[in-house]
Each structure stands twice: as C-alpha cells, then as structure tokens.
Amino acid sequence: MSNVYKSETKPADTLALPQEGLMQKFTRHVPASIQAWRIACALAAAVCLLAGSTIAAQSRDQLLITPAWLAQHLGDANLVVFHIGPKPDYDAKHIPGARYVAYNTELAVRATDPAPGLSLQMLPPEVLRERLAGLGVSDRSRVVVCFSSSGWVPAATRVMETLRYAGFADASLLDGGLPAWEKGGHPVTSEVPPAKSGQLSALKTAPVVVDADFVKSHLQTAGFAIVDARNTAFYDGSRTGGQPPQSHKTGHILGAVSVPFDSLFDASGQYKSQDDLSAIFTNAGVKSGDTVIAYCHIGQQATAVVFAARLLGLKVMLYDGSFEDWSQRDLPVARSGGF
C-alpha cells in the first residue's frame, strides 16, 4: 500500500528560490480513483502511527555525507549520484558520473501527467518506480543527492524526501553540494554519463507523507508539532503567498510553529550543527518526542525542515499539499505579530 498526499509550487511572489519559480500551476480536479488511492494512503499512515511503527532513523553521518566520503566511494558499483540545479549548470560541470534530474517534472506530478492536482505532488508509486529506474536506480542502489548551489537546497531535500517515500531511507545529501565538492579539490566534468536503466522492484512506500485531513485531525493532538517552513513574513501574515487567481490565505495553519527553512543551513548550503538545529526546533516550540508535520507553500521548502528533523532523529512527515492545499480547502488559519 502506498502513502502520499499533496504538494507545493512556489509562485514568483512567494519564493526567493530560483527553482521554485519554475513550478507550474495545475488544476485541482482529481478523479475518484486517485481520491480513493489518497484515502488509502492516509489510512496507512494513521495505522502505522497507531501501531507505533516507525521508520528506522539514520544518523547524521549517514544522511549527510562529506565530499571526502563521496570521493572515496565514487567508483562503487551501486552508487547513483543525482545532480539538482539548472540544466546549464549541469552541462557546464558536475561530479563525474552524476545524472541530471529535473526534479519537478521527472519526480513529481506535472502538467502532462494524468489528473494533475496541486503544484508539486508525489507521484503514484508505480510511476515513481518507473522514473527512478529510468534514472539508473536499482533495488540495491545507494543514492547521493547533490545540489549545484545553495539556492537549490530545498529542491535537493525535496528529492531526498521523495526517495525516503520510495523506500530509499539510506539516500544521502552531499553536504554543501557541488561548491563543497570543488572546494575539496575533487574533479568535475561536463561529460554526460551514458543512459542506464535500473532494475527496480515494486516500491514499498513509507508512510511519511500526509494530507490535509491528517493535519486537521492532529492540530490539537499532544505529541504532534505542525511546523511552518516558510519565511517569517508569510507565517505572521505580513505577506500573502500564491498568485492570482489562486492566492493563498494569509497567515499560517492554526496552531503551527515557525521554523523558516533557510534558518537551518548556512550561506554555503551546509546544514548547521546538531546543537544549533536542536536549539532552532526547541525555540520554535517543538518538544522532545514530538512527531513533526512540516509544510510550506507547496511542499518544497518544508522538506528542508523534514531533513533537519531527520538529522536530529525526530519522527517527521511532510504535508505535501502544504499551504496551497490548505488555502484551497478554506481551512482555519491564524496570524501573529499584529497582522
């Protein structure tokens, strides 16, 4: 059984990130068959939580690898490196053997896919399996995600969350991305590796993505923390996201706390220390033992929070539809800071 729900795309007026401006708006119509699939996903996530089932946590060293580690393992037969960033940047230089991934079209629902809904949605499992296999991923692959520059960290963490959903919880992010790789004196190339398909079995998707009903039912639930990953101006209501004719509501999900996505890593794109990340979550109001449900505009910036929570060993899920979906459903919001 699969577990997926909804997504996010950043309109030009809501996002500072270059990649989020590439997102396209889709219609919200979803056939009954897709709705039934999503209901089944939500039930699966709830069952796993009620049963106390958890996804095995990875350590920081497993989730966030150094350029030195990657250089040492670059020749491993099962290694697959994904490059996330503008295609011209990839064409100019990338890690030898790295495959370019257009994450918002290849690994998410797009306008040409059947029954598009929100801006950036997880793909149905079988479609995702086909796309990953087409990128060279096999059952035993160790996938490393690399971003071209610090502005693409949330796009890279979106891919990390997609891989976690697909069952590749051991995928790793290259800390600092390509700039850190080059700073370490490691080689780059413009040579594109030959196309290679992987041998990938049916996905055993993980219950790490939730929908609006799940979020709504946990707004006041002890042990759950709803975390808004957008910049503070959107959280407090001094700015409104989205763009006409589908502007978002103003404010944040009722009861949510604020952890801006860009507070979690430095200007170079390297994630902050465990102590610093722990302090950020604690100061926001996330308690020890809480299950974090992260959201943002469209489900991208929130994945930077998801990844940080994973580094801390927290149980965490992504509200894929995020504030775009919450607004379209006209669900309760709050404002702060006098707005």
C-alpha positions as CSV (number, residue, x, y, z in Angstrom):
1,M,0.0,0.0,0.0
2,S,1.3,3.5,-0.8
3,N,1.3,6.6,1.3
4,V,1.1,10.0,-0.4
5,Y,-0.9,13.2,-0.4
6,K,-0.3,16.6,-1.9
7,S,2.2,19.2,-2.9
8,E,3.5,22.8,-3.3
9,T,4.8,25.1,-6.0
10,K,6.2,28.5,-5.4
11,P,4.7,31.4,-7.2
12,A,7.1,34.2,-8.1
13,D,5.7,36.4,-5.4
14,T,6.2,33.9,-2.6
15,L,9.6,32.3,-3.4
16,A,13.0,33.7,-3.4
17,L,14.4,30.4,-4.7
18,P,15.1,30.2,-8.5
19,Q,13.9,26.6,-8.8
20,E,10.5,27.2,-7.2
21,G,9.7,29.8,-9.8
22,L,9.9,27.0,-12.3
23,M,6.8,25.4,-10.9
24,Q,3.6,25.4,-12.9
25,K,0.0,25.7,-11.5
26,F,-2.2,22.7,-12.2
27,T,-5.9,22.2,-11.9
28,R,-7.3,20.8,-8.7
29,H,-9.6,18.3,-10.3
30,V,-8.7,14.7,-9.2
31,P,-10.7,11.7,-10.3
32,A,-12.4,9.4,-7.8
33,S,-9.8,6.6,-8.4
34,I,-7.0,9.0,-7.3
35,Q,-9.0,10.2,-4.4
36,A,-9.5,6.6,-3.2
37,W,-5.8,6.0,-3.5
38,R,-5.0,9.0,-1.4
39,I,-7.6,7.9,1.2
40,A,-5.9,4.5,1.4
41,C,-2.5,6.3,1.8
42,A,-3.8,8.4,4.7
43,L,-5.2,5.3,6.4
44,A,-1.9,3.6,6.0
45,A,-0.1,6.5,7.6
46,A,-2.6,6.5,10.5
47,V,-2.3,2.8,11.0
48,C,1.5,3.0,11.2
49,L,1.3,5.7,13.8
50,L,-1.3,4.0,15.9
51,A,0.6,0.8,15.8
52,G,3.7,2.6,17.0
53,S,5.5,1.7,13.8
54,T,8.5,3.9,12.9
55,I,10.9,4.2,10.1
56,A,14.4,3.4,11.2
57,A,16.3,6.6,11.8
58,Q,19.6,7.2,10.1
59,S,22.4,9.0,11.8
60,R,23.7,12.4,10.6
61,D,26.8,10.8,9.1
62,Q,24.5,8.5,7.0
63,L,22.1,11.2,5.9
64,L,24.7,14.0,5.3
65,I,27.9,12.9,3.6
66,T,31.1,14.8,3.1
67,P,32.9,15.3,-0.3
68,A,35.7,13.1,1.1
69,W,33.3,10.2,1.6
70,L,31.8,10.6,-1.8
71,A,35.2,10.8,-3.5
72,Q,36.2,7.6,-1.8
73,H,33.0,5.8,-2.9
74,L,32.6,7.3,-6.4
75,G,33.6,4.1,-8.1
76,D,31.2,1.9,-6.1
77,A,29.0,-0.2,-8.5
78,N,25.8,0.6,-6.7
79,L,26.3,4.3,-6.3
80,V,23.9,6.7,-8.1
81,V,24.6,10.5,-7.9
82,F,21.7,12.9,-8.7
83,H,22.5,16.5,-9.7
84,I,19.9,19.0,-8.8
85,G,20.0,22.5,-10.3
86,P,19.7,24.4,-13.6
87,K,20.4,22.3,-16.6
88,P,23.0,24.8,-18.0
89,D,25.0,24.5,-14.7
90,Y,25.0,20.7,-15.0
91,D,26.0,20.9,-18.7
92,A,29.0,23.1,-17.7
93,K,30.2,21.0,-14.8
94,H,29.1,18.2,-12.4
95,I,30.5,15.4,-10.4
96,P,31.8,12.6,-12.7
97,G,29.0,10.1,-13.3
98,A,26.3,12.3,-11.8
99,R,22.9,12.2,-13.6
100,Y,20.9,15.4,-14.1
101,V,17.4,15.2,-12.5
102,A,14.7,17.7,-13.4
103,Y,13.1,17.0,-10.0
104,N,9.9,19.0,-10.5
105,T,9.0,17.1,-13.7
106,E,10.7,13.7,-13.5
107,L,10.0,13.1,-9.8
108,A,6.7,14.9,-9.3
109,V,3.3,15.2,-10.9
110,R,3.5,17.5,-13.9
111,A,1.1,19.2,-16.3
112,T,1.4,16.3,-18.8
113,D,0.8,13.6,-16.3
114,P,-2.8,12.2,-15.9
115,A,-5.0,14.0,-13.4
116,P,-2.7,16.8,-12.2
117,G,-3.7,18.4,-8.9
118,L,-1.5,20.8,-6.9
119,S,1.7,22.3,-7.9
120,L,4.2,19.7,-6.6
121,Q,2.8,16.3,-5.8
122,M,4.4,12.9,-5.1
123,L,3.9,10.6,-8.0
124,P,1.8,7.4,-7.7
125,P,4.2,4.6,-6.7
126,E,4.3,2.7,-9.9
127,V,5.0,5.9,-11.9
128,L,7.7,6.9,-9.4
129,R,9.3,3.4,-9.7
130,E,9.5,3.8,-13.5
131,R,11.0,7.3,-13.2
132,L,13.6,6.2,-10.6
133,A,14.5,3.1,-12.7
134,G,14.9,5.4,-15.7
135,L,17.4,7.4,-13.7
136,G,19.5,4.3,-13.1
137,V,18.2,3.4,-9.6
138,S,18.0,-0.3,-8.7
139,D,16.9,-2.1,-5.6
140,R,20.4,-2.0,-4.0
141,S,21.4,1.5,-5.2
142,R,23.0,4.0,-2.8
143,V,21.7,7.3,-4.0
144,V,23.5,10.6,-3.2
145,V,21.8,13.9,-4.0
146,C,24.0,16.9,-4.9
147,F,22.8,20.5,-5.5
148,S,24.5,23.0,-7.8
149,S,24.4,25.9,-5.4
150,S,22.9,26.8,-2.0
151,G,19.7,28.2,-3.6
152,W,18.9,24.7,-4.6
153,V,19.0,23.1,-1.1
154,P,15.2,22.8,-0.8
155,A,15.0,21.2,-4.3
156,A,17.6,18.7,-3.2
157,T,15.8,17.9,0.0
158,R,12.6,17.5,-1.9
159,V,14.3,14.8,-3.9
160,M,15.6,13.3,-0.6
161,E,12.1,13.2,0.7
162,T,10.8,11.6,-2.5
163,L,13.5,8.9,-2.1
164,R,12.5,8.3,1.5
165,Y,8.9,8.0,0.5
166,A,10.0,5.5,-2.2
167,G,11.8,3.4,0.4
168,F,15.3,4.6,0.0
169,A,15.8,5.9,3.5
170,D,19.5,5.4,3.2
171,A,19.9,8.0,0.5
172,S,22.3,10.8,1.4
173,L,22.7,14.5,0.7
174,L,26.1,15.8,-0.2
175,D,26.7,18.5,2.5
176,G,27.5,21.8,0.8
177,G,26.7,20.3,-2.6
178,L,28.9,20.9,-5.7
179,P,30.6,24.0,-4.2
180,A,31.9,21.9,-1.3
181,W,33.0,19.2,-3.7
182,E,35.0,21.6,-5.7
183,K,36.4,23.3,-2.6
184,G,37.7,19.9,-1.5
185,G,39.7,19.7,-4.7
186,H,37.7,17.0,-6.3
187,P,37.2,16.7,-10.1
188,V,34.3,17.9,-12.1
189,T,33.4,17.2,-15.7
190,S,31.0,18.2,-18.5
191,E,30.8,14.7,-19.8
192,V,27.3,13.2,-19.5
193,P,27.2,9.6,-18.4
194,P,25.6,7.1,-20.8
195,A,21.9,6.5,-20.1
196,K,21.4,3.4,-17.9
197,S,18.2,2.0,-16.6
198,G,18.0,0.3,-13.2
199,Q,16.3,-2.8,-12.1
200,L,13.8,-1.7,-9.5
201,S,11.1,-3.8,-7.8
202,A,7.7,-2.5,-6.9
203,L,8.1,0.2,-4.3
204,K,7.3,-0.3,-0.6
205,T,6.4,3.3,0.1
206,A,6.9,4.7,3.5
207,P,4.1,6.5,5.5
208,V,6.0,9.8,5.6
209,V,3.6,12.0,3.5
210,V,0.3,13.2,4.9
211,D,-2.8,15.0,3.6
212,A,-5.0,17.9,4.9
213,D,-7.4,15.6,6.8
214,F,-4.5,14.1,8.7
215,V,-3.1,17.5,9.6
216,K,-6.5,18.8,10.6
217,S,-7.1,15.9,12.9
218,H,-3.8,16.4,14.6
219,L,-3.9,20.2,15.2
220,Q,-4.5,19.8,18.9
221,T,-3.0,16.4,19.4
222,A,-0.4,16.0,22.1
223,G,2.9,14.8,20.7
224,F,2.5,16.4,17.3
225,A,4.1,19.7,16.2
226,I,2.8,21.4,13.0
227,V,5.8,23.3,11.6
228,D,5.6,26.1,9.0
229,A,8.8,26.2,7.0
230,R,8.0,29.4,5.1
231,N,9.8,32.7,5.7
232,T,8.5,34.5,8.8
233,A,6.6,37.2,6.7
234,F,4.3,34.5,5.3
235,Y,3.9,32.9,8.7
236,D,2.9,36.0,10.6
237,G,0.7,37.3,7.8
238,S,2.6,40.4,6.8
239,R,2.8,38.8,3.3
240,T,0.4,36.5,1.4
241,G,1.6,33.7,-0.8
242,G,0.3,32.3,-4.0
243,Q,-0.6,34.3,-7.0
244,P,-3.9,35.4,-8.6
245,P,-6.3,33.9,-9.2
246,Q,-5.2,31.3,-6.7
247,S,-3.7,33.3,-3.9
248,H,-3.2,31.6,-0.6
249,K,-4.8,32.5,2.6
250,T,-3.0,35.0,4.8
251,G,-1.3,33.6,7.9
252,H,-0.5,30.1,9.0
253,I,-2.2,26.8,9.8
254,L,-3.9,27.2,13.2
255,G,-1.5,26.1,15.9
256,A,1.6,25.8,13.7
257,V,5.0,27.0,14.9
258,S,7.6,28.7,12.7
259,V,10.9,27.2,11.6
260,P,12.0,29.1,8.5
261,F,13.7,26.7,6.1
262,D,16.6,28.9,5.4
263,S,17.5,29.1,9.1
264,L,18.7,25.5,9.0
265,F,21.8,25.8,6.8
266,D,24.4,28.4,6.2
267,A,25.0,30.6,3.1
268,S,27.1,27.8,1.5
269,G,24.3,25.3,1.8
270,Q,25.8,23.3,4.7
271,Y,23.4,22.2,7.4
272,K,24.0,23.7,10.8
273,S,25.4,21.6,13.7
274,Q,23.2,19.3,15.8
275,D,23.3,21.7,18.7
276,D,22.2,24.6,16.5
277,L,19.4,22.6,14.8
278,S,18.2,21.3,18.2
279,A,18.1,24.9,19.5
280,I,16.1,26.1,16.5
281,F,13.5,23.4,16.9
282,T,13.3,23.8,20.7
283,N,13.0,27.6,20.5
284,A,10.2,27.2,18.0
285,G,8.2,25.1,20.5
286,V,9.0,21.6,19.2
287,K,9.2,19.3,22.2
288,S,11.4,16.2,22.7
289,G,9.5,13.2,21.3
290,D,7.1,15.2,19.2
291,T,6.2,14.0,15.7
292,V,6.8,16.9,13.3
293,I,4.5,17.6,10.4
294,A,6.1,20.1,8.1
295,Y,4.5,22.3,5.5
296,C,5.4,25.4,3.4
297,H,3.9,27.0,0.3
298,I,3.8,23.9,-2.0
299,G,5.8,21.1,-0.3
300,Q,9.3,22.0,-1.2
301,Q,10.8,24.3,1.4
302,A,9.2,22.1,4.0
303,T,11.5,19.3,3.0
304,A,14.5,21.2,4.3
305,V,12.8,21.1,7.7
306,V,12.0,17.5,7.2
307,F,15.6,16.7,6.5
308,A,16.8,18.8,9.5
309,A,14.3,16.9,11.8
310,R,15.7,13.6,10.4
311,L,19.2,14.8,11.3
312,L,18.0,15.2,14.8
313,G,16.4,11.8,14.9
314,L,12.9,13.2,15.1
315,K,9.8,11.4,13.7
316,V,8.7,13.7,10.8
317,M,6.2,13.7,8.0
318,L,5.6,16.1,5.1
319,Y,2.2,17.7,4.4
320,D,2.7,17.5,0.6
321,G,-0.1,19.8,-0.4
322,S,1.0,22.4,2.2
323,F,-0.5,25.9,2.4
324,E,-1.6,25.8,-1.2
325,D,-3.9,22.9,-0.5
326,W,-4.9,24.2,3.0
327,S,-5.9,27.5,1.4
328,Q,-7.9,25.9,-1.4
329,R,-9.8,23.9,1.2
330,D,-10.5,27.1,3.2
331,L,-9.3,25.5,6.4
332,P,-8.5,27.5,9.6
333,V,-5.6,29.8,9.8
334,A,-4.1,32.3,12.3
335,R,-2.0,35.4,12.2
336,S,0.6,36.8,14.5
337,G,2.6,39.9,15.0
338,G,-0.4,42.2,14.9
339,F,-1.2,41.4,11.3
